[in-house]
Amino acid sequence: MKNQIRNILTVLMIALNASAISQTDSARAKFETLPIVSYDSDVGFGYGAKIFFFDQFKLKESFDLILFNSTKGERWYKFVFSIPDFEARQGTKYPIALDLVIEYDKFTNYIYYHNWNPFIGFPYTDENIEDKDIGTYEKANVGIFVSRAFLKDFTATLALQLKSFSLYNFANHDSDYYLYVFNSNSKPESATFLSALINIKWDTRNSFINPKSGIITKLEIEYSKNLNLNDMAFLRALFSFSFNKEIFSKDLIFAFRGSSESVAAFKESSYFSLIHIGGNNTVRGIPMDKYCFDSALLFNSELRFPIWWRFGGILGIDLATGKNDTFGYLNRDAGWLFGTVAGLRFYMDNFIVRADLGISKNSSGLYLNFGHMF
């Protein structure tokens, strides 16, 4: 069976002209696995495993699998197949690369914040209206990404994705009504989007997994059509700039990211299409998805330093702000959202394990995930 799979991949890579990929990855481990035992403020105590295969068929391909459950009801399963692997093609001029992403993520204790107020003109702080609720949030995504490096630092990616979202089983049924009005009296608890994406990137980083130098300038545009509603669609635009630079001493890295993102709805906005701020990948220390915006600015900075063996640490600052132009949608005077971060890193050959403690003005959070946040 393995030989049959290898033959199929070999034919594919001949078609992709894989000879352009660098052959400098022989030192990387071909197989790595990590049992997961963790605690996260948003998902509770977690358990599972991350499994990574690299170059099993001598074609610089990778298989990345995450299996994760938690005591607060998260069920997260993710599979990524890449040929060539992201790290193998970093900083090389290649004719084509293919990535297949399949992901399922379900939260049975998802906190939904009532950013939407259908009763414009009435005080939102009405004591009879809770500002948050608990329900089930279910997400699934299948995506195919095709990339080409026109220069060793300049790449373009085209992608087609099918995304499904469901939000249901609220403890307080007022949340059903908020979503019902917010989604233009359509079925409030679900949406399925077919999206087409283009990504253009200038990337001079010396590594995809753990860069110590280099900049990334990225422009990404995505058009999504709601298959449940023929007249609902939106356009998302993202521009970001980040850099990594060694300062003062060897392996002391200053990393920075700044991004501007906006969503333009062609009819009505959807909760699922907005930009969510808060949690593990935006402003650490603010609860996951606490704020939603039509447009947002996000800034993250980290000082990354070695500790011992494969362990490292970071000190960081996260900053974000946003606005909403949608009628009836409340900014809630969020202003600038700010979080300070301290974290640990464990560096493996093919991925990084990160654990962060984020502290914001009124809350804090402990997070575990994989890879640098940016």
C-alpha positions in Angstrom: 0.0 0.0 0.0 2.8 2.4 0.9 4.5 1.8 -2.5 1.2 2.5 -4.3 0.8 5.8 -2.4 4.4 6.6 -3.2 3.8 6.0 -6.9 0.8 8.2 -6.9 2.7 11.0 -5.2 5.7 10.5 -7.4 3.6 11.0 -10.5 2.1 14.1 -8.9 5.4 15.6 -8.0 6.8 14.9 -11.5 3.9 17.0 -12.7 4.7 19.7 -10.2 8.4 19.7 -11.0 9.5 19.1 -7.5 13.2 19.3 -8.4 13.1 23.0 -7.7 12.7 22.3 -4.0 15.7 22.6 -1.7 17.3 19.4 -0.5 18.5 20.8 2.9 15.9 19.1 5.1 17.7 15.8 5.8 18.4 16.9 9.4 14.7 17.1 10.2 12.9 14.3 12.0 10.8 12.2 9.7 8.2 11.5 12.4 7.3 13.4 15.5 4.4 12.9 17.9 3.4 14.8 21.0 0.8 13.8 23.6 -1.3 16.8 24.6 -2.2 17.4 28.3 -3.1 21.0 28.7 -5.2 23.7 30.3 -6.8 26.6 28.3 -9.0 29.3 29.8 -11.4 29.1 26.8 -11.6 25.3 26.5 -10.6 23.9 29.9 -8.4 20.9 30.5 -7.5 19.2 27.2 -6.0 15.9 26.1 -5.1 14.5 22.7 -2.1 14.2 20.4 -0.3 15.9 17.5 1.3 13.7 14.9 3.6 14.9 12.1 5.1 12.9 9.3 7.7 14.4 7.0 9.2 13.1 3.8 8.0 9.5 4.2 7.8 9.0 0.5 11.1 11.0 -0.3 9.0 13.8 -1.9 9.3 16.5 0.8 5.6 16.0 1.6 4.1 16.3 5.1 1.1 14.9 7.0 0.0 16.9 10.0 -2.7 15.6 12.3 -4.2 17.1 15.5 -6.7 15.2 17.7 -8.0 17.1 20.7 -10.8 17.0 23.3 -11.4 19.1 26.4 -13.4 19.2 29.6 -15.3 22.3 28.5 -16.6 20.5 25.4 -14.2 21.3 22.6 -13.6 18.7 19.9 -10.9 19.8 17.6 -9.6 17.6 14.7 -7.4 18.9 12.0 -5.5 17.3 9.1 -3.1 19.1 6.7 -1.4 17.5 3.8 1.3 19.5 2.0 3.4 18.7 -1.0 6.1 20.0 -0.8 6.1 20.7 3.0 5.9 24.4 4.1 9.4 24.4 5.7 10.9 22.6 2.7 9.7 25.2 0.2 10.4 28.2 2.4 12.8 30.6 0.6 12.9 28.6 -2.6 11.5 29.2 -6.1 9.1 26.4 -6.9 6.6 26.0 -9.8 3.7 24.7 -7.8 2.7 23.5 -4.3 -0.5 21.9 -3.0 -2.0 22.0 0.5 -5.2 20.1 1.6 -6.7 21.3 4.9 -9.6 19.5 6.6 -10.7 20.8 10.0 -13.6 20.3 12.4 -13.9 22.3 15.7 -16.9 22.1 18.0 -17.4 24.0 21.3 -20.3 22.7 23.4 -19.8 25.5 26.0 -19.1 28.4 23.6 -19.6 31.9 25.1 -21.6 34.0 22.7 -21.5 37.8 23.5 -24.5 39.8 22.6 -22.8 42.4 20.4 -26.0 42.7 18.4 -28.9 44.8 19.7 -32.0 44.8 17.6 -33.6 47.4 19.8 -31.8 50.5 18.7 -32.5 53.5 21.0 -33.0 51.3 24.1 -30.3 51.0 26.8 -28.3 47.9 26.1 -27.4 47.6 29.8 -31.0 46.6 30.6 -30.7 44.3 33.6 -33.2 41.9 32.1 -30.9 41.2 29.1 -27.8 39.1 29.7 -24.7 40.4 27.8 -23.6 36.8 27.0 -24.9 33.3 26.7 -23.6 29.8 26.4 -24.4 27.5 23.4 -22.8 25.2 20.9 -20.6 26.5 18.2 -19.6 24.1 15.4 -17.2 24.8 12.6 -16.0 22.7 9.7 -13.7 23.6 6.8 -12.3 21.8 3.7 -9.8 23.8 1.6 -7.5 23.2 -1.3 -4.6 25.7 -1.7 -2.4 25.9 -4.8 0.7 28.1 -4.6 3.5 29.1 -6.9 6.8 30.9 -6.1 7.6 33.3 -9.0 10.7 34.3 -7.1 12.2 32.6 -4.0 10.6 35.3 -1.8 7.5 36.1 -3.9 4.6 33.7 -3.9 0.9 33.7 -4.9 -1.8 31.3 -3.6 -5.2 30.5 -4.9 -7.7 28.6 -2.7 -11.2 27.2 -2.8 -12.8 26.5 0.6 -16.1 25.1 1.8 -16.9 26.4 5.3 -19.8 25.4 7.6 -20.9 27.2 10.8 -23.6 26.3 13.3 -24.5 28.1 16.6 -27.3 26.6 18.6 -28.5 25.1 22.0 -28.5 28.4 23.9 -29.2 28.4 27.6 -31.1 31.7 27.1 -33.4 31.7 24.0 -33.0 35.5 23.6 -29.8 34.7 21.8 -31.8 32.8 19.1 -33.7 36.0 18.5 -30.6 38.2 18.3 -29.1 36.0 15.7 -32.4 35.7 13.9 -32.7 39.5 13.4 -29.0 39.8 12.8 -29.1 37.3 9.9 -32.0 39.1 8.2 -34.7 36.7 9.4 -32.9 33.8 7.8 -32.1 30.5 9.6 -30.0 32.0 12.4 -28.1 29.0 13.6 -26.2 27.9 10.5 -24.4 29.1 7.4 -22.4 27.4 4.7 -20.0 29.5 2.7 -18.2 28.7 -0.5 -15.1 30.9 -0.8 -12.4 31.8 -3.3 -9.2 33.3 -2.0 -6.1 34.9 -3.5 -3.0 35.5 -1.4 0.0 37.4 -2.6 3.1 37.4 -0.3 6.6 38.7 -0.2 8.4 36.5 2.4 12.1 36.7 3.2 12.0 34.7 6.4 14.9 32.2 6.9 12.4 29.6 8.3 8.7 28.9 8.2 8.7 27.0 11.5 10.9 29.3 13.7 12.1 32.4 11.8 15.0 34.4 13.2 15.1 37.0 10.4 13.1 38.2 7.6 9.9 40.2 6.7 6.5 39.2 5.4 4.2 41.5 3.4 0.9 39.9 2.6 -2.3 40.9 0.7 -5.2 38.5 0.9 -8.7 38.9 -0.7 -11.5 36.4 -0.2 -15.0 36.3 -1.7 -17.5 34.1 0.1 -21.0 33.2 -0.9 -23.6 31.9 1.6 -25.0 28.8 0.0 -28.0 28.9 2.4 -29.0 32.4 1.1 -28.6 33.2 -2.5 -28.4 37.0 -1.9 -25.9 36.9 1.0 -22.2 37.3 0.2 -19.2 39.2 1.6 -15.7 40.3 0.6 -12.8 40.1 3.1 -9.6 42.0 2.6 -6.4 41.6 4.7 -3.1 43.5 4.5 -0.4 42.5 7.0 3.3 43.2 7.6 5.5 41.3 10.0 9.2 40.9 10.6 11.6 38.9 12.8 15.0 40.3 13.7 17.8 39.1 15.9 18.8 41.9 18.4 21.6 42.4 20.9 22.6 38.8 21.2 22.3 35.5 19.3 18.8 33.9 19.4 17.2 36.9 21.0 14.5 37.7 18.5 12.2 40.6 18.2 9.0 39.8 16.3 6.3 42.1 15.2 3.0 41.9 13.2 0.6 44.6 12.1 -2.6 43.9 10.1 -5.6 45.7 8.8 -8.7 43.6 7.9 -12.1 44.5 6.7 -15.3 42.8 5.7 -17.8 44.2 3.2 -21.2 42.5 3.1 -23.2 42.7 -0.1 -26.5 42.6 1.7 -26.5 41.8 5.4 -23.6 40.8 7.7 -23.4 37.5 9.4 -22.0 36.7 12.8 -19.9 34.1 11.1 -18.3 36.5 8.6 -17.3 39.2 11.1 -13.8 39.7 12.4 -13.6 38.2 15.9 -11.1 39.7 18.4 -10.1 38.0 21.7 -8.4 34.7 22.5 -5.4 32.7 21.4 -4.7 34.2 18.0 -5.6 37.9 18.4 -5.4 39.6 21.8 -4.4 37.1 24.5 -6.0 37.8 27.8 -9.4 38.8 26.3 -12.0 35.9 26.2 -12.3 34.2 22.8 -14.5 36.1 20.3 -15.6 38.7 22.8 -15.6 41.4 20.2 -16.8 41.4 16.6 -16.0 44.0 14.0 -16.5 44.9 10.3 -13.0 46.2 10.2 -10.1 45.9 12.6 -6.5 46.8 13.3 -4.3 44.2 15.1 -0.8 44.6 16.4 1.3 41.9 18.1 4.9 42.0 19.3 7.0 39.4 21.0 10.5 39.2 22.4 11.6 35.6 21.9 14.6 34.2 23.9 16.1 30.8 24.6 15.9 29.2 28.0 17.4 25.7 28.0 17.7 22.8 25.5 14.6 23.0 23.3 12.7 25.4 25.7 12.3 29.1 25.1 10.3 32.0 26.4 8.5 35.1 25.1 7.3 38.4 26.4 4.7 40.2 24.3 2.1 42.8 23.8 -1.2 42.5 21.9 -3.2 45.5 20.7 -6.4 45.8 18.6 -9.2 48.1 17.8 -12.1 48.0 15.4 -15.4 49.5 14.2 -18.8 48.5 12.9 -20.8 50.1 10.2 -23.6 47.6 10.2 -26.9 49.1 11.4 -27.8 47.8 14.8 -24.4 46.4 15.6 -22.8 47.8 18.7 -19.1 48.7 19.0 -19.7 48.9 22.8 -17.0 51.6 23.0 -14.3 49.0 22.9 -11.6 51.5 22.1 -8.1 49.9 22.1 -8.0 46.4 23.4 -4.8 45.6 25.1 -3.1 42.5 26.5 0.3 41.7 27.9 1.7 38.2 27.5 4.4 35.9 28.9 4.9 32.4 27.5 6.9 29.3 27.1 7.9 27.6 23.8 9.0 24.0 23.1 10.8 23.7 19.8 10.6 20.5 17.9 12.0 19.8 14.4 8.6 20.2 12.6 6.5 22.3 14.9 6.5 24.5 18.0 4.4 24.0 21.1 3.4 27.3 22.7 1.8 28.1 26.1 0.9 31.7 26.8 -0.5 33.6 29.8 -2.3 36.8 28.6 -3.5 39.6 31.0 -5.9 42.3 29.8 -7.7 45.1 31.7 -10.5 43.0 33.1 -9.6 39.4 32.4 -6.8 36.9 31.8 -6.3 33.7 29.9 -4.0 30.7 29.7 -3.6 29.2 26.2 -1.9 26.2 24.6 -1.5 25.9 20.8 1.0 25.0 18.1 3.3 27.3 16.1 4.2 30.9 16.7 1.1 33.1 16.7 2.6 35.1 13.9 
